[in-house]
Amino acid sequence: MNYRVPVFLLAFALTAPVALLARADSALPSAATVDQATTSKLVYGLLSDSRYAYRPRQLDAATSQDVFKRYLESLDSGKQFFTKEDVDRFAPLAAQTGEAIRSGELDPAYQVFAVYRQRVGERVAYARRLLKQEPDFTIEERFNYDRKDVPWATNAELDDLWRKSVKNDWLRLKLAGKPAADIRKTLDKRYDTLLKTINELKGEDVFSFYMNAYTSAVDPHTDYFTPRTAENFNQAMSLSLEGIGAQLQRQDDMVVIREVVPGGPVAMDGTLKAGDRIVGVGQGRSGPVEDVIGWRIDDVVAKIRGAKDTQVRLEYIPAAEGVDGKHRMLTLTRQKIRLSEQAAKGETITIPAAAGQPERRIGVVKLPTFYQDFEGRRRNAADYASATRDVAKLLAGFKADKLDGVVLDLRNNGGGSLDEAIELTGLFIEQGPVVQVRESGGRVTVNSDRNPAVAWDGPLAVLINRGSASASEIFAGAIQDYGRGLVIGETTFGKGTVQNVVPLDRWPASEKERFGQVKLTIAQFFRVSGSSTQHKGVVPDLAFPASVDASEFGESTYDNALPWTRIAAVPHTQYGNFAPIVPRLETLHDTRIRADREFQWWEEDVQQFRTEAAKKYVSLNEAERRAERDKQEAQRKQRQQIRKELGLPLDPLAEDSTDDGLTGNERDIVKDAAREKAAEKRPDPLLKESASILADAVNVLEKDRPLSAQVLPQSTGPGRWAD
């Protein structure tokens, strides 16, 4: 793992909401549509009613100011476009926010966005003028990129900020070896793309920004989804969609195939390849083909997706022929595509025999999210996507292979289905309570695993980090409370609330989806021990160094998050108590990592990352930055050489430049996708060490019967670590 300060990799000028790239359409509505006005009233009704919201919030004067502040920051999070004078002039609009949302008269949102669009145009024009002359990189100067808590700036202060931003962009490209002419061309195009992006946003985007400013003022995990974003959310949860099976990316004015999904129509046909450009889309075998050059990517995707067994015609240019190549036509039949990238995956780590200890084989389950196809489950479909089902299959394979233990890797698993968290816990316990859920009225419901069957009753460890949240915390907390396995890693995110998706079309009873959905906080969950994970998270039994500071990432960083609290515990089986064995495991762990170069490198990288991030600035002096870059490259090459000498797995990204100075859509898409795949194969010292810790626990408990009886009193049930 190689940590780098984010500002080295990201162009400051692209911190605006640029995820939506659109067709050229400069006309922006000045008022909400009828449907948007209705939606606003419906969202207000939900969030202000205690029958729905766990912590409803009335749209009083203070809340109106808060919502408006969040709206400004959602548009201009870096405070690099609006001036202090703009924000002062917006004061009357801020006071109108509550009434605007209640009535559906959303003029303030559009008035502010019109100024925002104007300011982006002015700033981009200024940045492009700065490109006429190469900056002076010999002077001592800093670019302070962390603008989270700075006040809104004057026009003169923004001039200086953008001068330094452009200077940083130029320096990154210069350090990557680009000549001045190419740098000017690249940056001019980059800033022009930013301007196009903002100019092409539509009224529905402005409405979405405004509604989400409101929902985020209620609590950090309540969100508004437009009909399209609701569809994308449901597809992500179900790990499936109906389409052609290709990952698409916008580059310049064209949509390009980034990756072909195995088993999908594109892969089965074999004609289209990564890098091919889609320039037209037609429906059916004979429908007219629409030119989609310059369209926003989600509009193109909407045209390509469709019902299973229907046809779509694609006009494309092969990658090898360049943008001016001959146009080709291809007809594909849409199918249901399983998004396997986010599905559970298994592997086996072998811990070699050493110091009188036998070789141990540890199974690893990597679970990126707690996914479930809600609609498929409702229909009782035989093949609906389910994290629990997929993990159960992997555990069955581990059991058949007689592995010595299992590590469930939940790092960066942000949660998902509550039902899946409960059912997944049930794979490791006989039956019993898993999580307590308290509703807004105070009623507490205990959600339990009622299936006595156990998929894995052997040694278990759960690997977590600060990115493990919500359903991950329910699972890890239950495993810890039951004493069913060791919890290893970092303290988790600290999200202890439950959300439900509420379709807004249910009230007007519309025949089609018009109003979108709200992901609404409806309850708070508690561990069976009675403790909430809110703010505090799940604390591991055996801790690794924190890779990110809790003040920078996690529930505790939200200014309106629910406080920590606790309720009464519920009776549950205590399979084990690992406290007596943890000191011995820590000693073995400390001894091993002192000789583990990869773990040491990871610790060094974490410390370097945190040190650099704490500075919140980068130097704009070329000699200083070049020395930093050369030091990083020398370190990377030295580590790769040591890997070769010691016979360690090589880093597949060791030959990559520290920073190429480009943004994601400026790189070669095929090479960038290949680099992402290679990154997945980089050495993972934390996973390897977690497997070693679990092997240590098995070895210690096998040799020390009195300790085993103390740690695992329920030795005949799940968790029979030693026979």
C-alpha positions in Angstrom: 0.0 0.0 0.0 1.4 3.4 -1.0 -0.3 6.4 0.6 0.1 9.8 -1.1 -1.5 13.2 -0.2 -4.6 13.5 -2.3 -3.8 17.0 -3.6 -0.8 15.6 -5.5 -3.3 13.6 -7.6 -6.3 15.9 -8.0 -6.6 19.1 -9.8 -8.0 21.7 -7.4 -10.1 23.3 -10.1 -12.3 20.2 -10.4 -13.8 20.2 -6.9 -17.2 21.5 -8.2 -20.1 19.0 -8.7 -18.9 17.6 -12.0 -20.0 14.0 -11.8 -22.8 14.7 -14.3 -21.5 15.4 -17.9 -24.3 16.6 -20.1 -25.4 17.5 -23.6 -25.0 21.1 -24.6 -28.1 22.8 -23.2 -27.3 26.2 -21.8 -31.0 27.0 -21.0 -31.6 26.5 -17.3 -35.1 26.8 -15.9 -35.5 29.7 -13.4 -38.2 27.9 -11.4 -39.2 24.4 -10.4 -41.4 22.2 -12.5 -44.8 21.0 -11.3 -43.3 17.6 -10.4 -40.4 19.2 -8.6 -42.7 21.4 -6.6 -44.8 18.3 -5.6 -41.6 16.4 -4.7 -40.4 19.2 -2.5 -43.7 19.2 -0.5 -43.5 15.4 -0.2 -39.9 15.4 1.1 -40.9 18.1 3.6 -43.8 16.0 4.8 -41.5 13.0 5.4 -38.7 14.8 7.1 -40.8 16.9 9.5 -43.1 14.0 10.6 -42.0 11.8 13.5 -44.1 8.9 12.1 -41.5 8.6 9.4 -38.2 10.3 10.4 -36.3 9.1 13.5 -35.3 12.6 14.3 -37.6 15.0 12.4 -36.5 18.5 11.9 -38.8 21.4 11.5 -38.0 24.0 8.9 -37.6 26.9 11.2 -35.4 30.0 10.7 -32.3 28.2 12.0 -32.9 25.1 9.8 -33.5 27.3 6.8 -30.1 29.0 7.3 -28.5 25.6 7.7 -30.0 24.2 4.6 -29.0 27.2 2.5 -25.4 27.0 3.9 -25.3 23.3 2.9 -26.6 24.2 -0.6 -23.9 26.7 -1.2 -21.2 24.3 0.0 -22.6 21.5 -2.2 -22.1 23.7 -5.2 -18.8 25.2 -4.1 -17.3 23.0 -1.5 -13.8 24.5 -2.0 -15.1 28.1 -1.7 -13.4 28.9 -5.0 -16.2 30.4 -7.0 -18.6 32.4 -4.8 -17.2 35.6 -3.3 -18.0 36.9 0.1 -20.0 39.6 -1.5 -22.1 37.0 -3.3 -22.8 35.2 -0.1 -23.8 38.4 1.7 -26.2 39.2 -1.1 -27.8 35.7 -0.8 -28.9 36.5 2.8 -32.5 37.2 1.9 -32.7 33.9 -0.1 -31.3 32.0 2.9 -34.2 33.3 5.0 -36.7 32.1 2.4 -35.4 28.5 2.2 -37.9 27.0 4.6 -40.9 28.5 2.9 -39.5 27.7 -0.5 -39.3 24.0 0.3 -42.6 23.8 2.1 -44.4 25.5 -0.8 -42.5 24.0 -3.7 -41.6 27.6 -4.9 -37.9 26.9 -5.3 -36.8 30.1 -6.9 -33.9 30.6 -4.4 -32.2 27.4 -5.6 -32.2 28.6 -9.2 -31.2 32.2 -8.5 -28.2 31.0 -6.6 -27.3 28.5 -9.3 -27.4 31.2 -12.0 -24.8 33.2 -10.0 -22.8 30.0 -9.5 -22.7 29.3 -13.2 -21.6 32.9 -13.9 -18.8 32.7 -11.4 -17.5 29.4 -12.8 -17.4 31.1 -16.2 -15.4 34.0 -14.8 -13.0 31.8 -12.9 -12.4 29.5 -15.9 -11.7 32.5 -18.1 -9.2 33.8 -15.6 -7.5 30.4 -15.3 -7.2 30.1 -19.0 -5.6 33.6 -19.2 -3.0 32.5 -16.7 -1.8 29.8 -19.0 -0.3 32.3 -21.4 2.8 32.6 -19.3 4.7 29.8 -17.5 4.7 30.3 -13.7 7.9 31.0 -11.8 8.6 27.9 -9.8 11.8 29.2 -8.2 10.1 31.3 -5.5 9.1 29.9 -2.1 5.3 29.7 -2.2 2.6 27.4 -0.9 -0.8 26.2 -2.2 -3.1 25.8 0.8 -5.6 23.2 -0.5 -7.7 22.5 2.6 -10.5 25.1 2.5 -13.1 23.3 4.6 -13.1 25.9 7.4 -11.9 29.0 5.6 -14.3 32.0 5.2 -15.7 33.0 1.9 -13.1 35.0 0.0 -13.0 38.4 -1.7 -12.6 38.6 -5.5 -8.9 39.5 -5.0 -8.3 36.6 -2.7 -9.9 34.2 -5.2 -7.6 35.6 -7.9 -4.6 34.6 -5.8 -6.2 31.2 -5.0 -6.7 30.4 -8.6 -3.3 31.6 -9.6 -1.8 29.1 -7.1 -4.2 26.4 -8.2 -3.2 26.7 -11.9 0.4 26.9 -10.8 0.0 23.6 -8.9 -1.7 22.0 -11.9 1.1 23.1 -14.2 3.8 22.0 -11.8 2.4 18.5 -11.5 2.4 18.1 -15.3 5.9 19.5 -15.5 7.2 17.1 -12.9 5.7 14.3 -15.0 7.9 15.4 -17.9 5.3 17.3 -20.1 6.6 20.2 -22.2 5.1 23.6 -21.8 3.1 23.5 -25.0 1.5 20.2 -24.0 0.8 21.5 -20.5 -1.0 24.6 -21.9 -3.1 22.4 -24.1 -4.0 19.9 -21.4 -4.9 22.5 -18.8 -6.8 24.7 -21.3 -8.9 21.7 -22.2 -9.4 20.7 -18.6 -10.7 24.1 -17.6 -12.9 24.2 -20.7 -14.4 20.9 -19.7 -15.2 22.2 -16.2 -17.0 25.2 -17.8 -19.0 22.9 -20.2 -19.9 20.6 -17.4 -21.4 23.3 -15.3 -23.1 25.0 -18.2 -24.7 21.7 -19.2 -26.3 20.9 -15.9 -30.1 20.7 -16.0 -32.8 21.9 -13.8 -33.2 18.4 -12.3 -29.6 18.5 -11.1 -30.1 21.9 -9.4 -33.3 20.5 -7.8 -31.4 17.4 -6.6 -28.5 19.6 -5.1 -31.1 21.7 -3.2 -33.1 18.7 -1.9 -30.0 17.0 -0.7 -28.9 20.1 1.1 -32.2 19.8 3.0 -32.0 16.1 3.7 -28.4 16.4 4.9 -29.5 19.1 7.3 -31.8 16.5 9.0 -29.0 13.9 9.4 -25.9 12.8 7.5 -27.5 9.6 6.1 -30.8 10.9 4.7 -30.7 11.5 1.0 -33.0 12.4 -1.9 -32.9 10.3 -5.0 -34.2 11.4 -8.4 -36.0 8.6 -10.3 -32.7 7.9 -12.1 -30.4 7.9 -9.1 -33.0 5.7 -7.3 -32.7 3.2 -10.1 -28.9 3.3 -9.9 -29.1 2.8 -6.1 -31.3 -0.2 -6.4 -29.1 -1.7 -9.1 -26.1 -1.2 -6.8 -27.8 -3.0 -4.0 -29.0 -5.9 -6.1 -25.7 -6.2 -8.0 -27.6 -6.6 -11.2 -29.0 -4.6 -14.1 -30.4 -5.3 -17.5 -28.2 -4.1 -20.3 -25.2 -5.0 -22.5 -22.5 -5.7 -19.8 -19.9 -2.9 -20.3 -18.5 -0.2 -18.0 -18.7 3.1 -19.7 -16.7 6.3 -19.1 -17.0 9.8 -20.6 -13.9 11.1 -22.3 -14.0 14.4 -24.1 -17.4 14.4 -25.9 -17.7 10.6 -26.3 -18.6 7.7 -24.2 -15.9 5.0 -24.2 -16.0 1.4 -23.1 -13.8 1.2 -20.1 -14.2 -2.5 -19.3 -16.2 -5.5 -20.6 -18.2 -7.4 -18.0 -17.5 -11.1 -18.2 -20.5 -13.1 -19.3 -22.5 -10.2 -20.6 -23.8 -9.6 -24.2 -20.7 -7.5 -25.1 -18.3 -10.2 -23.9 -20.3 -13.1 -25.5 -20.5 -11.2 -28.8 -16.8 -10.4 -28.8 -17.0 -7.4 -31.2 -16.6 -4.5 -28.9 -13.4 -4.0 -27.0 -12.2 -1.7 -24.2 -11.4 1.7 -25.6 -14.1 1.6 -28.4 -16.2 4.8 -28.6 -20.0 4.7 -28.7 -21.3 7.5 -30.9 -24.9 6.5 -31.5 -27.7 4.4 -30.0 -30.8 2.9 -31.5 -33.7 0.9 -30.1 -34.6 -2.4 -31.6 -33.3 -4.0 -34.8 -34.5 -1.1 -37.0 -35.1 1.9 -34.8 -33.4 5.2 -35.7 -29.9 5.7 -34.3 -29.5 8.8 -32.2 -26.2 10.7 -32.2 -25.0 10.7 -28.6 -21.8 12.6 -29.0 -21.7 15.3 -26.3 -24.4 13.7 -24.2 -24.1 13.2 -20.5 -23.0 9.7 -19.6 -26.1 8.9 -17.6 -28.3 9.8 -20.6 -26.3 7.5 -22.8 -26.5 4.7 -20.3 -30.3 5.2 -20.0 -30.5 4.7 -23.8 -28.3 1.5 -23.7 -30.0 -0.2 -20.8 -33.4 -1.8 -21.3 -35.6 -4.8 -20.6 -34.0 -8.2 -20.9 -34.3 -9.9 -24.4 -34.8 -6.5 -26.2 -32.3 -5.3 -28.8 -30.2 -2.2 -28.9 -28.1 -0.9 -31.8 -24.8 0.7 -31.2 -22.8 2.9 -33.6 -19.2 2.8 -32.5 -15.6 3.7 -33.6 -13.0 1.0 -32.8 -10.3 2.3 -30.4 -7.5 1.4 -32.9 -8.9 3.8 -35.5 -8.9 7.0 -33.4 -11.7 9.5 -33.1 -11.9 10.0 -36.8 -12.2 6.3 -37.6 -14.9 4.5 -39.6 -18.2 4.1 -37.8 -19.4 0.6 -37.4 -22.8 -0.8 -36.3 -23.6 -3.7 -33.9 -26.9 -5.1 -32.6 -26.9 -6.6 -29.1 -29.7 -8.4 -27.1 -29.9 -7.0 -23.6 -29.6 -9.5 -20.7 -29.6 -9.4 -16.9 -26.1 -8.6 -15.9 -24.6 -9.7 -12.5 -22.2 -7.0 -11.2 -19.7 -9.5 -9.8 -17.0 -6.9 -9.0 -18.9 -6.1 -5.7 -19.8 -9.7 -4.9 -18.2 -11.7 -2.2 -14.9 -13.3 -3.2 -12.8 -16.0 -1.6 -9.2 -16.9 -1.5 -6.8 -19.0 0.6 -3.7 -17.8 2.5 -1.2 -20.4 3.6 0.8 -19.6 6.8 4.0 -21.7 6.6 5.1 -24.0 9.4 7.5 -22.3 11.7 8.9 -22.6 15.3 7.3 -25.9 15.8 3.9 -24.7 14.6 2.2 -26.6 11.8 1.3 -25.0 8.4 -2.1 -23.4 8.5 -4.4 -22.6 5.7 -6.8 -19.7 6.3 -9.8 -19.0 4.0 -10.5 -15.3 3.3 -13.9 -13.9 2.4 -13.7 -10.4 0.9 -17.1 -8.7 1.2 -17.3 -5.2 -0.3 -21.0 -4.5 0.6 -24.0 -6.2 2.2 -26.0 -6.5 -1.1 -29.4 -7.9 -1.7 -31.8 -7.9 -4.6 -34.8 -6.7 -2.7 -37.2 -7.1 -5.7 -35.8 -10.6 -6.5 -36.3 -11.7 -2.8 -39.8 -10.3 -2.8 -40.6 -12.4 -5.9 -39.0 -15.3 -4.2 -36.7 -15.7 -7.2 -34.4 -18.7 -7.0 -31.2 -16.8 -8.0 -31.6 -13.4 -6.3 -28.4 -11.7 -5.3 -27.6 -12.1 -1.6 -24.3 -11.5 0.2 -25.2 -14.2 2.7 -25.9 -16.7 0.0 -22.7 -16.0 -1.7 -20.6 -16.2 1.5 -22.3 -19.4 2.5 -21.1 -21.0 -0.8 -17.6 -19.9 -0.1 -17.7 -21.2 3.5 -19.0 -24.6 2.2 -15.9 -24.7 -0.1 -13.6 -23.9 2.8 -15.2 -26.6 4.9 -14.8 -29.1 2.2 -11.1 -28.2 1.9 -10.7 -28.6 5.6 -9.2 -25.1 6.1 -8.0 -24.1 9.6 -9.9 -20.8 9.9 -11.7 -18.0 8.1 -11.0 -14.3 8.0 -14.0 -12.2 6.9 -12.6 -9.0 5.3 -15.0 -6.1 5.8 -12.5 -3.3 5.2 -14.2 -0.3 3.5 -17.5 -2.2 3.5 -19.9 0.7 4.0 -22.9 -1.4 4.8 -26.1 -2.2 2.9 -29.0 -4.5 3.8 -29.8 -4.9 7.5 -31.4 -8.3 6.8 -28.2 -9.5 5.2 -26.2 -8.4 8.2 -28.5 -10.5 10.4 -28.5 -13.5 8.1 -24.7 -13.4 7.6 -24.2 -13.4 11.4 -26.5 -16.5 11.4 -23.9 -18.4 9.3 -21.6 -18.4 12.4 -24.0 -18.7 15.4 -26.6 -21.3 16.1 -29.4 -18.8 16.6 -30.2 -15.8 18.7 -30.4 -12.0 18.8 -28.2 -10.1 16.4 -29.2 -6.4 16.6 -31.7 -4.2 18.5 -33.5 -1.5 16.6 -35.1 1.5 18.4 -37.7 3.5 16.5 -38.5 7.2 16.9 -41.2 6.5 19.4 -38.8 4.5 21.6 -40.1 1.0 20.8 -37.2 -1.5 20.7 -37.3 -4.5 18.4 -34.8 -7.4 18.7 -33.9 -8.8 15.3 -32.7 -12.4 15.6 -31.2 -15.2 13.6 -33.8 -18.0 13.9 -32.0 -20.6 11.8 -30.1 -23.1 14.0 -27.9 -24.2 11.0 -24.3 -23.0 11.1 -22.2 -22.7 7.9 -18.9 -22.3 9.7 -18.3 -23.4 13.2 -14.5 -23.2 13.2 -12.0 -20.4 14.0 -13.1 -17.0 12.8 -11.7 -13.4 12.6 -13.3 -10.3 11.2 -11.0 -7.6 9.7 -12.3 -4.0 9.9 -11.1 -0.5 9.3 -12.4 3.1 9.5 -14.3 2.5 6.3 -16.3 -0.4 7.8 -19.8 1.1 8.6 -23.4 0.3 9.4 -24.2 -3.3 8.5 -20.5 -4.1 8.8 -20.6 -2.8 12.4 -23.7 -4.8 13.1 -22.0 -8.0 12.0 -18.6 -7.3 13.6 -20.3 -6.1 16.9 -22.4 -9.3 17.0 -19.5 -11.6 16.4 -17.6 -9.7 19.2 -20.5 -9.8 21.7 -21.0 -13.5 21.1 -17.3 -14.1 21.5 -17.6 -16.0 18.3 -14.4 -14.7 16.7 -11.6 -12.2 16.9 -12.1 -8.7 15.6 -8.9 -7.2 14.1 -8.0 -3.9 12.6 -9.1 -0.3 13.2 -12.1 1.2 15.0 -15.0 1.4 12.6 -16.8 4.4 11.1 -19.4 4.7 13.9 -22.7 4.8 11.9 -25.4 3.4 14.2 -28.6 4.4 12.3 -31.0 2.5 10.1 -32.3 3.9 6.8 -35.3 2.8 4.7 -36.0 3.8 1.1 -39.4 5.5 0.7 -40.8 5.9 -2.8 -42.5 9.3 -3.1 -44.8 8.0 -5.9 -46.8 6.1 -3.3 -48.8 9.1 -2.2 -49.9 10.7 -5.5 -50.3 7.1 -6.9 -48.6 8.0 -10.1 -48.6 5.5 -12.9 -44.9 6.1 -13.6 -41.9 7.1 -11.5 -42.0 10.9 -11.3 -41.0 12.0 -7.8 -38.0 9.9 -6.8 -37.3 8.4 -3.4 -36.0 9.4 0.0 -33.4 7.2 1.9 -34.7 8.1 5.3 -33.2 7.5 8.8 -36.0 5.6 10.6 -34.3 4.0 13.6 -31.1 3.6 15.6 -29.5 0.2 16.1 -27.8 -1.2 19.1 -25.6 -4.2 19.7 -27.0 -7.1 21.8 -24.8 -5.9 24.5 -26.9 -2.7 24.6 -24.2 -0.4 23.3 -24.6 1.8 20.2 -22.0 1.9 17.6 -23.0 5.5 16.9 -19.8 7.7 17.0 -17.8 5.1 18.9 -17.9 2.3 16.3 -16.7 -1.2 16.9 -13.3 -1.3 18.7 -11.2 -4.3 17.6 -9.8 -6.9 20.0 -6.4 -6.5 18.4 -5.7 -3.1 16.8 -3.6 -2.1 13.8 -2.3 1.5 13.6 -5.1 3.9 12.5 -4.7 4.7 8.8 -6.9 7.8 9.0 -7.6 10.1 11.9 -11.0 9.9 13.5 -11.3 13.7 13.3 -11.0 13.5 9.5 -13.3 10.6 8.6 -16.1 8.9 10.4 -19.5 9.6 12.0 -18.0 11.9 14.6 -17.0 14.3 11.8 -20.7 15.1 11.1 -22.0 18.2 12.9 -25.5 16.8 13.1 -25.0 13.1 13.8 -26.9 11.4 16.5 -25.1 11.2 19.9 -23.9 7.9 21.4 -26.2 6.2 23.9 -27.0 2.7 25.1 -30.0 0.6 26.0 -30.5 -2.6 28.0 -28.6 -5.7 26.8 -30.5 -8.8 25.6 -29.6 -12.4 26.7 -27.4 -14.1 24.2 -24.9 -17.0 24.1 -21.3 -16.3 25.0 -19.3 -18.7 22.9 -16.0 -17.4 24.0 -14.0 -14.6 25.7 -10.8 -13.7 23.9 -9.5 -11.2 26.5 -7.2 -13.8 28.2 -5.5 -14.7 24.9 -5.2 -11.2 23.4 -1.9 -10.2 25.2 -0.2 -13.4 23.9 -1.5 -12.7 20.4 -0.3 -9.1 20.6 3.2 -10.3 21.6 3.3 -12.8 18.7 2.0 -10.1 16.4 4.6 -7.5 17.5 7.4 -10.0 17.1 6.3 -11.0 13.6 5.8 -7.5 12.2 9.3 -6.4 13.4 10.5 -8.9 10.8 7.8 -8.2 8.2 9.1 -5.7 5.7 5.7 -5.2 4.0 3.9 -4.5 7.2 6.7 -2.1 8.2 6.4 -0.3 4.8 2.6 0.0 5.3 3.2 1.6 8.7 5.8 4.0 7.2 3.3 4.9 4.4 0.5 5.5 6.9 2.7 7.8 8.9 3.9 9.6 5.9 0.4 10.1 4.6 -0.9 11.4 7.9 2.1 13.8 8.2 1.6 15.2 4.7 -2.2 15.4 5.1 -1.7 17.3 8.4 0.2 20.1 6.5 -2.8 20.9 4.4 -0.6 22.5 1.8 1.9 21.7 -1.0 5.0 23.6 -2.0 4.9 25.4 -5.3 8.7 25.4 -5.5 9.9 23.1 -8.3 13.1 22.1 -6.7 11.4 21.1 -3.5 8.6 19.2 -5.2 11.1 17.5 -7.5 13.1 16.4 -4.5 9.9 15.0 -2.9 9.1 13.1 -6.1 12.5 11.7 -6.6 12.6 10.5 -3.0 9.3 8.7 -3.5 10.4 7.1 -6.7 13.7 6.0 -5.1 11.8 4.5 -2.2 9.5 2.6 -4.5 12.4 1.2 -6.6 14.3 0.3 -3.4 11.3 -1.6 -2.0 10.8 -3.5 -5.3 14.5 -4.5 -5.3 14.2 -5.7 -1.7 11.1 -7.7 -2.7 13.1 -9.4 -5.4 16.0 -10.2 -3.0 13.7 -11.6 -0.3 11.4 -13.5 -2.6 8.4 -11.3 -1.7 5.5 -10.8 -4.1 6.4 -7.9 -6.4 4.3 -4.7 -6.5 2.7 -4.6 -10.0 2.5 -0.8 -9.8 6.2 -0.3 -8.9 7.0 1.1 -12.3 4.2 3.6 -12.3 5.1 7.3 -12.0 4.4 8.9 -8.6 2.0 11.3 -10.2 1.3 11.8 -13.9 -0.5 15.1 -13.3 -3.6 14.0 -15.2 -7.2 13.7 -14.1 -9.2 10.4 -14.6 -10.8 11.4 -17.9 -7.5 12.6 -19.3 -5.7 9.3 -19.1 -5.8 6.4 -21.6 -8.9 4.6 -20.5 -7.7 1.1 -21.3 -4.4 1.6 -19.5 -6.1 3.2 -16.6 -8.5 0.3 -16.2 -5.6 -2.2 -16.4 -3.8 -0.2 -13.7 -6.9 -0.5 -11.5 -6.9 -4.3 -12.0 -3.2 -4.5 -11.2 -3.8 -2.5 -8.0 -6.1 -5.3 -6.8 -3.1 -7.6 -6.9 -0.8 -5.5 -4.8 0.6 -7.1 -1.6 -1.8 -6.8 1.3 0.2 -7.1 4.5 -2.8 -6.4 6.7 -4.8 -9.3 5.3 -1.8 -11.6 5.6 -1.1 -10.5 9.2 -4.8 -11.0 10.1 -4.6 -14.6 8.8 -1.3 -15.1 10.8 -3.0 -13.8 14.0 -5.9 -16.2 13.5 -3.4 -19.0 13.0 -1.6 -18.0 16.2 -4.9 -18.2 18.1 -5.5 -21.7 16.8 -2.0 -22.8 17.7 -2.1 -21.3 21.2 -5.5 -22.8 22.0 -4.6 -26.2 20.7 -1.5 -26.4 22.9 -2.9 -24.8 26.0 -5.9 -26.8 27.0 -6.6 -24.9 30.3 -6.5 -21.6 28.4 -8.7 -23.0 25.7 -11.3 -24.0 28.3 -11.1 -20.5 29.7 -11.4 -18.7 26.3 -13.9 -21.1 24.7 -16.2 -22.5 27.4 -18.9 -23.4 24.8 -16.4 -25.7 23.0 -19.1 -28.0 21.7 -20.9 -25.3 19.8 -19.9 -22.9 17.1 -16.3 -21.7 17.6 -14.7 -25.1 18.2 -11.2 -23.7 17.6 -9.4 -26.8 19.0 -10.5 -30.4 18.9 
